Structures are given as structure tokens and as C-alpha cells.
């Protein structure tokens, strides 16, 4: 892994992965990121041009632009690719799916094609060492009932434009392995949480709204269930798959921490009460954090429950999360309390924490 190409490295999971790779490997890292609203150089804390980190090179570019991708492969000849680059917010995909198809499907194809062309003219030893790891989501599997969990063999049944775009990319990765012999790997993870997550997602949105005394919008009855995985644990799993995973295989990564959305919001309110008591927060005007909970119309096509069966990666690669959910959530709240300036900077002029994804229902025949 002389040179590692990381796409989407200025985003939430990508920037956490960069920190891990720079700390625990000797790889030279090339970051390719378009810097859309959810990607920010502020999440890299000055690393791109920092002379103390000569192993890191930042390139601004779009993975869906063929000329950009081919130039990166020609100039840097990566020994491995990890693709985090994606449009990832379900609500935004409901409002307009076009960017999701372009980045998540077309972008994945251009990266796969760039890798294929590099390896077609490469020595056998380089082809043997090369890895292409595509980072995906549990949402490609659809919705679960009250029991059971998604395994690597669960059929795909995406229910949102976002999930469908990620499913399309997953199928391309598999096809490039089967058709061309590209040494590709897939990971599908449960919901991530932790530092540097853009405030449109549930946990940072609730934290920041609560601190400002704004409503805490809960979709539907709040009973939708997600499995939660601390972002650093996810990144360690990705690194384990990159190092030791078998080409052509996929690995599910889960936290074994199922919670309803309502449980998440209540727990966040309780943590905030300990860390920043409501009585000392003038924005609350005498209210408690839980008083801000507001039930709103549900998201169209909202999957009821996700859960991940991660026995394969635990058994084959020895990976398991290091953070239990309670400790990880406390650490997350404390990070957002300590990094309000980052939150304000990445939102400025881009996002006011308004409701997205209401969509226009056409009904069902």
C-alpha cells in the first residue's frame, strides 16, 4: 500500500479514516474530494498543506469526471483505493436524486474504470497487491421487520433514491470483480456517529438544536430503529478489510447497538443535561431539553428498522467495535460542545438545519 487513494476524504467518515491511516500506517495518501456542502477542509484541520504531514496530498476534484479520475490514476498510480465519496443524506435524495446518481453511481463507475485501466497495463505483482474498497451502507438491503438482521447474503431492496444509488454502485463493484478480475472489496455499515458529522444527520442535528433551544424534530412516532456504530470503529474495520479482506468479498460492519430514534433523542437530552444543564442555558428559557421534542410528519418511504449481522468480519478478520454505545455517544456530545466553531463554519451559507426531504407523493395505484 505505497500510495492510497481516498475519495471523499474531507467528509465525515473519510476524514476520520485519514487520521487513522496517517497515525497507524506508513502509506502515502492522496485525497480526492469535490468539497460539496458536506465536505470541508476544516475537517482536515490544515493537514493538506501541512509540511509535518508530507505523506498527505489533497486534490479537489469530482469522481464523476473521467478526465479528473484518469489523471489521478496516471499521476499517482495508487496501490489501493478507498471510496467514501458519496451523496449520503436520504432527505436530500428525496428532494432531488440527480446528484446522488451522478456521484454515487457514475462516480463509482469512473473510479472502477480508472483502476481497471491502470491494472490492465500493470505488472503481475502490482495487480496482485492492488485493492479497491467501496464503502457502502446497510440501507441497500431495505427495511427489516421486528426481528432478524442483514447479512452479506441478504437480497438488495433499496427504498430511497439514496439507497438505490448506493446499491447500483455496489453492483458495479461486484461486476468489475467478476468480469475483469478487479481485486475489489465491499463494506456495508450501520449508522455511523461521532466527530465531524455534518449537522443534517440525526445526532448532530439534535445536539445543536437542543443547545439553541430549537425544536427537536422526530419523524413519525419515533419508533424507527437503527443500529449505531462509532465512526472510529468503522474506520478500523475498513482498514482491516483493506489489509486482510478477500477480494470479491463483502463485509458487514455493525455496532450491535439498536435504538429507536426516540431513544436516541432522549439519551442525547439526558447527556446534555449532565454536560450543559438546561438551567444554565439561557436558550432554554426555563424548559428542559426533552421539552423540545417535536413529532413531525414522517419521511416518505422511511425504512422501519435496520440491524447488521457482523459475524463474518468478526470471525474472519477479528474486528469488533472498541466503543460501547453509551461511551461513544457521550464522547460525541462532548466533541460537538467543544467544536461549535467548526459546526458554525461548515453550515455557514449552506444549511440552516431546515427540514428537507418532504417530497411530493404521487400515491400508489
C-alpha positions in Angstrom: 0.0 0.0 0.0 2.6 2.5 -1.1 0.0 5.1 -2.2 -3.6 5.0 -1.0 -6.2 7.0 -2.9 -9.0 8.1 -0.6 -12.0 9.7 -2.2 -14.4 11.8 -0.1 -11.6 12.3 2.5 -12.9 15.7 3.6 -16.3 14.2 4.6 -17.4 12.7 7.9 -16.1 9.1 7.7 -13.3 9.9 5.2 -11.6 12.5 7.5 -11.8 10.1 10.4 -10.3 7.4 8.2 -7.4 9.7 7.2 -6.5 10.3 10.8 -6.4 6.6 11.5 -4.3 5.8 8.3 -1.8 8.6 9.0 -1.4 7.5 12.6 -1.2 3.8 12.1 0.3 3.1 8.7 3.2 4.4 6.6 1.1 4.8 3.5 1.3 7.9 1.3 -2.3 9.2 1.0 -3.8 11.1 -1.9 -7.2 12.6 -1.1 -9.7 13.4 -3.9 -12.7 15.4 -2.8 -15.2 17.7 -4.6 -15.8 19.7 -1.4 -19.6 19.7 -1.7 -21.6 21.1 1.2 -20.8 18.1 3.5 -17.1 18.1 2.8 -14.8 20.7 4.2 -11.1 21.3 4.5 -11.9 22.4 8.1 -12.4 18.7 8.8 -8.8 18.1 7.9 -7.5 20.7 10.4 -4.9 22.0 8.0 -3.5 18.7 7.0 -3.5 19.1 3.2 -0.6 21.6 3.1 0.9 20.9 6.5 4.7 20.2 6.0 4.6 18.0 9.1 2.5 15.5 7.0 4.4 15.1 3.8 2.6 11.8 3.2 -0.8 13.6 2.5 -1.7 15.2 -0.8 -5.1 16.9 -1.2 -6.7 17.2 -4.7 -10.0 18.9 -5.3 -12.0 17.1 -8.0 -15.1 15.3 -8.9 -15.0 11.4 -9.1 -17.7 11.6 -11.8 -15.4 13.5 -14.2 -13.5 10.9 -16.3 -10.6 13.3 -17.1 -10.0 14.1 -13.4 -10.1 10.4 -12.3 -7.8 9.2 -15.1 -5.3 12.0 -14.4 -5.2 11.0 -10.7 -4.6 7.4 -11.6 -1.9 8.2 -14.1 0.0 10.7 -11.9 -0.2 8.8 -8.6 -0.7 5.1 -9.5 -2.3 4.2 -6.2 -1.8 0.7 -4.8 -5.3 0.8 -3.3 -8.5 2.9 -3.5 -11.0 3.5 -0.7 -14.1 5.2 -2.0 -16.0 7.2 0.6 -17.2 9.8 -1.9 -21.0 9.9 -1.9 -24.0 12.0 -1.5 -25.4 10.4 1.6 -28.5 12.2 3.1 -31.7 10.4 2.4 -33.8 13.5 2.7 -31.8 15.4 0.1 -32.2 12.4 -2.3 -35.9 12.6 -1.9 -35.9 16.3 -2.9 -33.5 15.7 -5.9 -31.8 12.4 -6.8 -29.7 13.7 -9.7 -26.5 14.4 -7.6 -26.9 11.0 -6.0 -26.9 9.2 -9.3 -24.0 11.2 -10.6 -21.7 10.9 -7.7 -22.7 7.5 -6.2 -23.2 5.6 -9.5 -21.4 7.4 -12.2 -18.6 8.3 -9.8 -18.1 4.8 -8.7 -18.0 3.6 -12.3 -15.3 6.1 -13.2 -13.2 5.1 -10.2 -13.6 1.4 -11.1 -12.7 2.1 -14.8 -9.7 4.1 -13.7 -8.5 1.2 -11.6 -9.2 -1.3 -14.4 -7.2 0.7 -16.9 -4.3 1.1 -14.5 -4.1 -2.7 -13.8 -4.5 -3.7 -17.4 -1.0 -2.4 -18.1 0.5 -3.2 -14.7 3.0 -5.9 -13.8 1.5 -9.0 -12.3 2.9 -8.2 -8.8 1.1 -4.8 -8.9 -2.1 -6.4 -9.9 -1.8 -8.9 -7.1 -1.3 -6.3 -4.4 -3.9 -3.8 -5.6 -7.2 -3.4 -3.7 -10.4 -1.4 -4.5 -12.6 -1.0 -1.4 -16.0 0.5 -1.9 -17.7 1.8 1.3 -21.5 1.3 1.3 -24.4 1.3 3.6 -26.9 -1.1 5.2 -29.7 0.9 3.5 -29.2 -1.1 0.3 -30.9 -4.0 2.0 -34.2 -2.2 2.6 -36.3 -2.5 5.8 -36.4 -5.2 8.4 -39.3 -6.4 10.5 -39.1 -6.6 14.3 -36.6 -9.4 14.2 -33.6 -10.5 12.2 -30.5 -8.8 10.8 -28.9 -8.0 7.4 -26.2 -10.5 6.4 -23.9 -10.3 3.4 -26.3 -12.6 1.5 -29.4 -10.5 2.2 -31.1 -9.5 -1.1 -31.0 -5.9 -2.0 -34.3 -3.9 -1.7 -33.4 -0.2 -1.6 -36.4 2.1 -0.7 -35.0 5.6 -1.2 -33.2 7.2 -4.1 -30.0 7.4 -1.9 -30.2 3.7 -1.1 -30.8 2.8 -4.8 -27.8 4.8 -5.9 -25.6 3.0 -3.4 -27.0 -0.3 -4.4 -26.2 0.5 -8.0 -22.6 1.2 -7.1 -22.3 -2.0 -5.1 -23.5 -4.0 -8.1 -20.9 -2.3 -10.3 -18.1 -3.2 -7.9 -19.2 -6.8 -7.9 -19.4 -6.8 -11.7 -15.9 -5.4 -12.1 -14.6 -8.1 -9.9 -16.5 -10.9 -11.7 -15.9 -9.6 -15.2 -12.4 -8.1 -15.1 -10.9 -9.7 -12.1 -10.5 -6.4 -10.3 -9.5 -7.1 -6.7 -12.5 -5.3 -5.2 -14.0 -5.4 -1.7 -17.3 -4.1 -0.4 -18.2 -3.0 3.1 -21.8 -2.2 4.2 -22.1 -0.5 7.6 -24.8 0.5 10.0 -25.4 4.2 11.0 -22.2 6.0 12.0 -21.9 8.7 14.6 -19.0 10.7 16.0 -16.8 13.7 15.4 -17.1 15.8 12.1 -20.5 14.6 11.1 -22.4 17.3 9.1 -25.3 18.7 11.2 -28.0 17.5 8.9 -27.8 14.0 10.4 -29.9 13.0 13.4 -27.3 13.0 16.2 -25.5 16.3 15.5 -28.8 18.0 14.5 -30.4 17.1 17.8 -27.3 18.2 19.8 -27.1 21.6 18.1 -30.8 22.3 18.1 -31.1 21.4 21.7 -28.2 23.7 22.7 -30.0 26.6 20.9 -33.5 25.8 22.3 -34.8 24.9 18.9 -37.3 22.1 18.2 -36.0 18.5 18.1 -38.0 17.1 15.1 -38.7 13.4 15.4 -40.1 11.7 12.3 -43.4 9.8 12.6 -43.8 8.0 16.0 -40.0 7.9 16.7 -40.1 4.2 16.6 -37.8 3.7 13.6 -34.8 1.6 14.7 -31.2 1.9 13.6 -28.0 0.1 14.6 -25.3 2.6 15.6 -21.5 2.3 15.1 -18.9 4.8 16.3 -17.0 6.2 13.3 -13.5 5.3 14.6 -14.6 1.7 15.0 -16.0 1.7 11.5 -12.7 3.1 10.1 -10.7 0.4 11.9 -13.0 -2.1 10.3 -12.4 -0.6 6.8 -8.6 -0.7 7.4 -8.9 -4.4 8.5 -10.8 -5.2 5.3 -8.3 -3.3 3.2 -5.4 -5.2 4.7 -6.8 -8.7 5.1 -10.1 -9.0 3.3 -10.5 -11.4 0.5 -11.0 -9.8 -3.0 -14.5 -10.3 -4.3 -16.0 -10.5 -0.8 -18.2 -8.1 1.1 -18.2 -7.5 4.8 -21.0 -6.0 7.0 -19.9 -3.8 9.9 -22.3 -3.1 12.7 -22.3 -1.8 16.2 -24.9 -4.2 17.7 -26.4 -1.1 19.3 -30.0 -0.9 18.1 -32.0 2.1 19.3 -35.2 3.8 18.2 -34.9 7.4 17.1 -36.9 8.5 20.1 -34.4 6.6 22.4 -31.5 8.4 20.7 -33.1 11.8 21.2 -34.0 11.1 24.9 -30.5 9.9 25.6 -28.9 12.9 23.9 -31.1 15.2 26.0 -30.0 13.4 29.2 -26.3 13.6 28.3 -26.7 17.3 27.5 -28.4 17.8 30.9 -25.3 16.5 32.6 -22.8 18.3 30.3 -24.6 21.6 29.9 -27.5 21.8 32.4 -30.7 23.3 30.9 -30.9 25.6 34.0 -27.6 27.2 32.9 -28.6 27.5 29.2 -30.4 30.8 28.6 -31.7 29.5 25.2 -33.9 27.0 27.1 -35.9 29.8 28.9 -36.7 27.5 31.8 -37.5 24.5 29.7 -35.8 21.1 29.8 -34.1 19.6 26.8 -36.7 16.9 26.5 -39.4 19.6 26.3 -38.0 20.5 22.8 -39.1 17.2 21.3 -41.5 17.7 18.4 -43.1 14.9 16.4 -43.3 15.8 12.7 -44.7 14.1 9.5 -42.7 11.0 8.7 -40.1 10.8 5.9 -41.6 9.3 2.6 -40.6 5.7 2.3 -39.0 5.7 5.8 -37.4 2.2 6.5 -38.7 0.9 9.8 -35.7 -1.0 11.1 -32.0 -1.8 10.2 -29.8 -4.2 12.0 -26.4 -5.7 10.9 -25.1 -9.2 11.3 -21.4 -8.7 11.5 -20.4 -12.2 12.4 -18.3 -12.6 9.2 -15.9 -9.7 9.8 -15.6 -10.6 13.4 -14.9 -14.3 12.6 -12.6 -13.8 9.6 -10.7 -10.6 10.4 -11.0 -10.4 14.2 -12.7 -7.0 14.1 -15.1 -5.7 16.7 -16.0 -2.2 18.0 -13.9 -0.7 20.7 -16.6 1.8 21.9 -19.8 0.8 23.6 -22.7 3.0 22.6 -23.1 4.9 25.8 -19.4 5.9 25.9 -19.3 6.7 22.2 -22.4 8.9 22.4 -21.0 10.8 25.4 -17.8 11.4 23.6 -19.7 12.6 20.5 -21.8 15.1 22.6 -18.6 16.4 24.2 -16.9 16.8 20.8 -19.8 19.0 19.5 -19.8 21.0 22.6 -16.1 21.7 22.2 -16.2 22.4 18.5 -19.1 24.8 18.0 -16.9 26.9 15.7 -16.5 24.0 13.3 -20.2 23.5 13.3 -20.9 27.1 12.5 -18.2 27.2 9.8 -19.4 24.2 7.9 -23.0 25.2 7.9 -22.5 28.9 7.0 -24.3 29.8 3.9 -25.0 26.1 3.2 -27.5 24.8 5.6 -29.8 26.3 8.3 -31.0 23.0 9.8 -34.3 23.3 7.9 -36.5 20.2 7.2 -35.5 18.5 4.0 -37.0 15.6 2.0 -40.7 16.3 2.2 -41.1 15.2 -1.4 -44.3 15.1 -3.4 -46.1 11.9 -3.1 -47.8 10.6 -6.2 -49.8 8.0 -4.3 -49.9 4.3 -5.2 -52.0 2.6 -7.7 
